[in-house]
Amino acid sequence: MTPNDEPPPPKPAPKPTGGKARRMEEALRNIEEYADDLRELIRKLRRRLH
C-alpha cells in the first residue's frame, strides 16, 4: 500500500467558543440531569420488583 492509498488522518473537532460553549455546557447539564432521573427511576422500579 502506498501512502496515497491510505485515508487521511481524522481532523480534530473544533473547540466550541463563545455562545456555543455555553450551549454545549447547558446541553451536557441537561443530559446529566436526565441520566440521573433515569437512574432514580430504575432504582424505584427495582425496589418494586423485589
Rosetta silent file (secondary structure, phi, psi, omega in degrees, C-alpha in Angstrom):
SEQUENCE: MTPNDEPPPPKPAPKPTGGKARRMEEALRNIEEYADDLRELIRKLRRRLH
SCORE:     score description
SCORE:     0.000 S_00000001
   1 L     0.000  131.172  179.470    0.000    0.000    0.000 S_00000001
   2 L   -90.786  160.945 -179.588    1.400    3.374   -0.940 S_00000001
   3 H   -56.897  -28.266 -179.489    0.976    6.497    1.207 S_00000001
   4 H   -73.571  -19.708 -179.385   -1.595    7.819   -1.292 S_00000001
   5 H   -81.604  -17.498 -177.403   -3.832    4.762   -0.724 S_00000001
   6 L   -80.627  142.912  177.757   -4.193    5.431    2.999 S_00000001
   7 L   -68.116  152.067  179.570   -7.116    7.551    4.205 S_00000001
   8 L   -67.392  151.670  178.392   -6.202   10.966    5.599 S_00000001
   9 L   -63.806  148.379 -179.286   -5.943   11.229    9.397 S_00000001
  10 L   -65.709  144.289  179.036   -9.153   12.420   11.094 S_00000001
  11 L   -80.772  138.836  176.918   -9.407   16.142   11.740 S_00000001
  12 L   -66.689  145.658  179.372   -9.692   17.171   15.399 S_00000001
  13 L   -68.490  139.321  178.758  -13.084   18.565   16.368 S_00000001
  14 L   -68.408  145.072  178.807  -13.089   22.352   16.703 S_00000001
  15 L   -77.020  134.496  178.345  -13.341   23.678   20.244 S_00000001
  16 L   -66.930  143.470 -178.863  -16.622   25.458   20.951 S_00000001
  17 L  -129.168  153.217  174.001  -16.278   29.185   21.521 S_00000001
  18 L    57.755 -128.100 -177.990  -18.443   31.924   22.994 S_00000001
  19 H   -63.501  -29.271  179.937  -22.166   31.201   22.978 S_00000001
  20 H   -64.188  -39.741  179.979  -21.538   27.785   21.501 S_00000001
  21 H   -65.660  -40.946  179.197  -19.569   26.735   24.593 S_00000001
  22 H   -64.776  -41.139  178.452  -22.368   27.901   26.896 S_00000001
  23 H   -65.144  -38.011  179.299  -24.959   25.985   24.896 S_00000001
  24 H   -65.161  -43.557  178.536  -22.756   22.903   24.997 S_00000001
  25 H   -62.569  -42.319  179.401  -22.370   23.172   28.790 S_00000001
  26 H   -65.445  -41.315  178.561  -26.118   23.595   29.216 S_00000001
  27 H   -62.552  -42.687  179.023  -26.805   20.622   26.958 S_00000001
  28 H   -64.726  -39.587  176.161  -24.381   18.466   28.953 S_00000001
  29 H   -61.086  -43.520  179.633  -26.029   19.544   32.226 S_00000001
  30 H   -62.977  -41.161  179.042  -29.432   18.622   30.811 S_00000001
  31 H   -64.069  -43.015  179.675  -28.156   15.227   29.708 S_00000001
  32 H   -63.782  -41.227  177.641  -26.634   14.571   33.141 S_00000001
  33 H   -62.857  -43.252  179.787  -29.903   15.531   34.869 S_00000001
  34 H   -62.202  -44.311  178.556  -31.846   13.256   32.539 S_00000001
  35 H   -62.639  -41.317  177.357  -29.461   10.360   33.214 S_00000001
  36 H   -61.580  -42.627  178.508  -29.773   10.932   36.983 S_00000001
  37 H   -62.589  -41.057  178.250  -33.562   10.888   36.693 S_00000001
  38 H   -64.507  -40.853  178.043  -33.418    7.634   34.742 S_00000001
  39 H   -60.605  -43.016 -179.975  -31.123    6.063   37.354 S_00000001
  40 H   -64.153  -42.364  178.594  -33.549    7.064   40.109 S_00000001
  41 H   -62.018  -43.029  178.675  -36.486    5.647   38.160 S_00000001
  42 H   -62.345  -43.048  178.070  -34.650    2.359   37.618 S_00000001
  43 H   -58.656  -45.343 -179.190  -33.847    2.150   41.345 S_00000001
  44 H   -63.850  -41.605  179.651  -37.508    2.677   42.236 S_00000001
  45 H   -66.422  -37.779  177.917  -38.665    0.057   39.743 S_00000001
  46 H   -63.476  -40.152  179.061  -36.150   -2.469   41.054 S_00000001
  47 H   -62.605  -38.590 -179.339  -37.435   -1.936   44.610 S_00000001
  48 H   -67.014  -32.593 -177.900  -40.987   -2.608   43.453 S_00000001
  49 H   -73.514  -24.096 -176.761  -39.963   -5.883   41.787 S_00000001
  50 L   -94.949    0.000    0.000  -38.383   -7.266   44.980 S_00000001
